[in-house]
Amino acid sequence: MGLGDVVLFFVIAGSNFQWVATAAAAGPSSLVVWLIGGVAMFLPLSLVVVYLSAHHPDEGGLYVWSKRAFGPFAGFITGWTYWASNLPYFPALLYFTAGNALFISGTSGGILAASPSYYIAVAIAGLGLATILNVYGLAVGKWLNNIGALGRWIATMLLIALGAIAWMKFGPATSINASTMRLNFHFKDLIFWSVIAFAWTGPEATSFMAGEIKNPRRSIPLGLALAAPVIAAIYIAGTASVLSALPATSVDASSGVMQTIGITASRLGLAWLTPIAAILVTISCLGSAGAWLGAVARIPFVAGIDRFLPPIFGCLHPRWGSPVVAILTQAGIAAVFIFLGQGGTTVKGAYDVLVSTTVLITMVPFLFLFASAIKLYVDPRGPDPLRIPGGRWTVAAAGVIGFATTAISMVLSAFPADDEPHKALAVIKVLGMTVLMIGSGMAVYLVGRRRAARTS
């Protein structure tokens, strides 16, 4: 991957329209929460990723960093939980894709909008496409990532333009001022903060493929610097645009971007824009699925090399150079999660459970990541050292702030949404899938360690 590919990868991995819709549904105060999340999560995460990528540019990213800092067990659990978090994330992302694809017909889908069969079918199809392209290797798979990133940016520009026109022609649908942007500290609002913290993650993803990036010491920090303003614009300007066109109380948290474009375009006599925008949003979501599927498959690949997983996971396809066993295994388990998340609940309930599980599991490896940055810091040396302004103190501060943000987000993410009809079942699913993923990781590590000992 060259610099351009890295920039587009950061955009597609570091942003998602589903969080724009979720934020807009929470009201104008979400604009302030976006800024707080950027300072408390995105900035510290970017600093530690840039530092660690420059000094330890190994394939495997945070798996390798945690292993260097705290030993093999910490490294494996870090990689395992990060990998495992994407298993429920893929279904959640693909459910969101299915909801937005309904607008390609020019409407919100009618009866299909509440059909579990439709959502399962689209999720399986999208997962299959992302899997096939990644099996063909990064040279092929990166094009889905790149096209998805461009589609997301074009759709964001369209959303911003329609929001501005709606504001000028009809007046703001949601009042955005100092009063409405005031933060609320009700418990349900604090739970939403954990989702925003999760939304700001993504800068760490590119480091998993550092071995396949041209000059990673230069491309990763420069690519992140170029992508960061785009990611911030997608989130903050996108949320403001939705709020300018629709009342916050009417925003659908699972399809708010397309809902906004569809309604606004119709009011302006530009209904033909809706299918075009829906195609762009759908492609961008598929790009996210492809990017994450390819990136996190490098974790079991490295674990296979380390013999914590069967050695076959550490093998590359002889023709395409992809970790094919890791990719196919990951896709197969994600397909199971698509059905597990749906069981015993509504489409929205399944979506909420998948999102909460993703947030909770994902935050576990970030605890190790931020702690690793503090542990591994050394003064830059060499002919071309990368220096972080403020040196050790900046990296330490980033680690502490990021660690605290992560820990708080984990606690808040376990609580169910207010409108969840089966709250106890939702909590059991979230905690149960989390315990299952961590417990299975510990079991796999112990088996792998015994296997490695016997081999030695």
N, C-alpha and C positions, 0 to 999 in steps of 0.2 A: 504494500500500500504506500502510495506517495503522499505528499503533504495534502493535496486536494482530497484524496480519499479519507485521510485522517480527519480533516475538518468536517466533512460530510458525515463521517461515522460518529463524531462527537455530537453533531446536531441530532441525528436520528436516535442515538442511544441516550442522550441527555435531555430529551424533551418528549412529551406526548400530549396529544390533544385531550385525552381522557382527564388529565389533571386540570386543564383549562376549564373544562365543563364542571368538574367537581368544585373548583374554586369559585366560579361564577355563581353556582347554586348556593354557595355560602354567603354571598352578598359582597358589598364594597369593601368590608373590612379585610377580605381575602387579599386585596392589593397590598395591604400593609404586611400581612402574613407572608406573602411572596418575598417581600424585601427582607423580612426577618429570617426566613428560611435561606435566602441567598447568602446572608451574612453568617448565619449559624451553621449551615451545612455545605453549600456549594463552594464558598470561598475556602474554608478550612480543608475540604476534601480536595479541591484543586491544588492547593499548596502542597499537601502531603503526597499526592499522586505525582505531581511534577518533580518533587524532590526524589522520591523513591524510584521513579521511572528513569531518572537521569543517573542515579548511582547504582541501581540494580535493574538494568533493562533486560530482564529474563522473561522468557515465555512463561506465563502462569500468573503474572501480576501479584495480587495480594496473597495468593497461596504461597508463593515463593517468599514474599516479604515477611509474612507471619512465621514461616518456617525458619527463616534466618534469625528472627528476633526471639522466638520463644520455643523453638524445637519442632520436631516432626508432628507431634500430636496436634499442637496449636495450628500448624500450617494446614494439616489435613482437615480439621474441623472448620477452619476459616474457609477453605476452598469448598468443602462439602456443603456447608450451609448457604454459601453464596450460590453454588450450583443448584442446590435444592430449592432455593427461593424462586428460581425461574420456572420451576415445574408448575406451581399455581399461577405464576405471572403470565405464562403463555396463554392459558385459557382465559384469564381476565382480559388480556390485551386482544385476543381473538374474538371474545364476546363483544368488546367495544368495536372491533372492526365490523362484525356482523350488524350491529346496530346502525352504524354509519352507512354501510352498504345498502341498507334499505332505501336510502334517499336517492340512489341512482335512478330509481323509477320515477322520481319527482315528487314522491310522497314519503311519509314516515313508515310505510310498509303495511299498514292495516293489521290484519290478523297475524301476519308473520312476526310482528313486533313483540307478541307475547307467546310465541311458539318455541318451546325448548328444542324441538327437533330441528328447527331452522338454525338456531344458534349453534347447536352441536355440529350440524353438517358444515356450516361455514368455518367453524373453528378447526375442525379436522382437515378441511380442504386447505385452509391457510397454513396450518402446521405442516401439511404435506409439501406444499410449494416451497416453504422456507427450508425444509429438510433436504429436498432434492437439490436445490441450488447450492446449499452448503456442502453437500456430499461432493459436488463437482469442484470444490475448492474455492479458496478466497478469490482467485482470479475471476471466477464466475459469480460467486455469492456476493461480492462487493457491489455489483451493479444494482442488485435489489436494494442494498443499503443506500447507495448514492441516489438512485431514482426516488426512493422513499423520502430522503432528506430534502431533495429539491421539491418534491410534491408537498411536503409539510410547509416549507417556506412560502411557496406560491399560494397555498391555501390560507396561510396566515395573512399574507398581504391582501388577499381577497376579503378575509374576515375583517381586517382593520379598515379597509376601504368602505365596506358596507356599513360597519359600525359608525364610521365618521359621517357618512351620508345620512344614515338614519338619525343621528344626533342633530345634524343641521336641519334636516327637513321636518322631523317629527318631534324633536326635543328628546332629551335623555329618558329612556324607559325606566332606568334606575337612577335615583339621585346619588351622585358621587360627590361628597363634600366631607368636611372635617367631622361632622356629626355621624354620618353613616359609615365612615371609615374607622371610627373609634373601635378599638379592640374589645371584644367581649370575652370574659373569662368563665363563661358557663362551661360545664363539663363537656357537653356535646361539641362546643366550639374547640376545646382543647384537643379532642380526639381528631378533629379535622387537621390540626397542626401536624400530626404525625404523618399524614398523607402528603402534606406539602414538603416536609423534610425528606420523605422518600422520593418525591418528584424531582428534587434537586440532585439526586444521585445520578451517576452515569459517567463522570470523568474517569472513573477507575476502569471502565470496560475495555478501552483501547489497549491498556497495558497487558491484558491477557494475550494479545497477539503481537507483543513487542518484537518477537523474533521474526515476524513477517512484515515489519515496517521498515522502510528505507530511512536510515539514520534516525532511530527512535529518540535519541538524546535531544535532537533538534525538532523533529516533527511533532512529538507529543506535546511539549510545552507551547510551541508556536501554534499548532493546530487547535489546542484548547483555548488559547488567547483569542484566536479568530472566531471560534465557534461560540464562546461565552456570550457576546452581545446578541447573537441570533437566538440562543436558547432563552435569554432573559426577555427578549422581545416577544417570542412565541408565548411565554407564560404570562407576562405582565400586560403587554399591549393586547394580547389575545383575550385575556380575562376582562379587561376594561372594555373591549369592543363588544363582547357578549352582553355585558351589563348595560352598555349604551343603547343596545337594540332591544333587549328583553328585560322585563322585571325579574329580579333575582329569584322570586318565589315561583316563577314559571319555568325556570331553566331545568332541563332534564340532565341530571348529573352523569348519565351514561352516553348522551349524544348531544350535548348542549351546543357544540360548535356547528354541527350540521343543522340542528334545530334553528339556530340563529341565522345561518346563511339562507336556509329555506324560507323562513318567515319573512326576513328582510328583503330578499330578492323578489318574493311575490308582491310585497307591498310596493316595491319600486317598479313593478312591471318587468322584472328581469328573471322570471321563473326558470328560464333556460340555463341560468348559471348553477342551479341546484344540482343537477346530475353531474355537471363538470366538477364542481367542488366535491361531490360525494366520491367521485372516482379518485381525485387527488388525495382525499383523506384516507380512503380505503388503501390506496397504494402506500401511503406513508405509514399506516399501521402495519401492513405486511413487511415494509422495510424494517420497522422496529423488531418484528418477530424474527426476521432473517438475521439482523445484526446481533441480537442477544443470543439466538440459537448458536450462531457460529462462534461468538466470543466465549461464552461460558463452557462450550464443549472442550475448550483448551484446558479446563481444570481437571476433568477426569483423564484427559490425555496425559498431563504431567503426573497425575497420581498413578497412572499406569506405568509410566517410566520409573517412578519411585517404588513400584511394586506394592503400593497400598491397595490398588485395584489389580485385577488380573492383567498380566502383561499385554494382552491383546488390545487393551484400551490405549496403550502407549504406541500403537502401530499406526502408520500413515498409509493411506491408499497409494499403491505403487505408481499409479498414473496421475492422480489429481492432487496428491499431497495433503489430503484432508484427514482429520482424525475420525474416520468414518464410523467406527464402533461407538465412540463417545457420542457422536451426533445422533446415530440411530437409536441408541439406548435412551438418550435424553428425550427424543421425540416420542418414543413409545411410552415412557412414563408420563410425559405431559399429556398424551392422549387419554391415559387413564384418569388423570386429574380433571379433564374436561367432563367426564361422566360423574366422577365423585362429587365435584362441586355442585352439580345440578341436583343430585339426589335429595329428595324430601323438602324442596323449597321452590320458590318462584325464580324466574330469570333474574330479577333484580337481587333477590336474596343470594343466589349463587354468585353473582358478580361481586356483591359486598363481601361475602366470605372469602372469595379468591383474593380480593384486594387486601383485606386485613391479614390473611395468612402470608401473602407476599411481603407486606411491610414488616411484619414481625420477624419472619425468618431472615429477610434480607439484612436487617439491622444487626444481627449477631456478628457477621464477619466484619462489619465496620468498627465494632469495638476493638477487634484485633488489629485492624488496619491503622486506626489512629494511635493505638498504643505502640504499634511497630514503628511508626514514624519517629516517635520520641526515643524509642530504644535504639534504633539503627542510625541516629544522626551522628555524622562525623564531619569535621570541617572539610570543605571541598579542597581536593588536591588534584594534581595532574595538569597537563598543558592547556586544557580547555574546560575548567571546572564550571559547573552551573551553580551560581550563588543565589540563594533566596535572600531578599532584603531582610535584614534583621537576624539572619543566620539561625542559630540554635533557638533563640527566644521566639522567633516567629514560628518555627516548626513546632516547638513545644506548645505555644499558645493555640495553634491550629489543632494540634492533637487533643488538647484538653477540651476546647470548645466543641469540636466534633464528637468526642467521646460522650460528653454530657448530653448533647443534642440527640445522639443515637440512643442512649439509655432511656431518656424521657420518652422518645417516640415509641420505643418498644412497649413500654407500659401502656401508653394510650391506645396503641393499635389493637389491643386485645379486647377492647370494649365494643359491643355491637352498636349498629346504627339505631337511632331513635325509632325509625319506622319499620324495623325488623320485627315481623310478627312472632318469630320463634327465637327469642333472644338466647335462651339456654342452649338450644341446638346450635345456634351460630357460634357461641363461645366454645362449645365442645368441639365443633369442627375446626375452628381456628387453632385452639390449643392442642387438640388431638393431632392435627396434621403437622404442627410445629414439633411436638414431642416425637412423633413418628420419624420426621426427617432427621432430627438431632440424634435420636436413639439409634436409628439405622446407620448413621454415619459413624457413631462410636463402635458399633458392631463390625462394620466393614473395616474400620481401621485396625481393630484387634485381630481380625482374620488375616488382613493383609500383612500385619506385622509378623504373625506366626509364619505366614507363607514366605516372607522375606528371610526370616531366621532359618527356615528349613533349607531354602535355596543357598544361603551362605554356608 
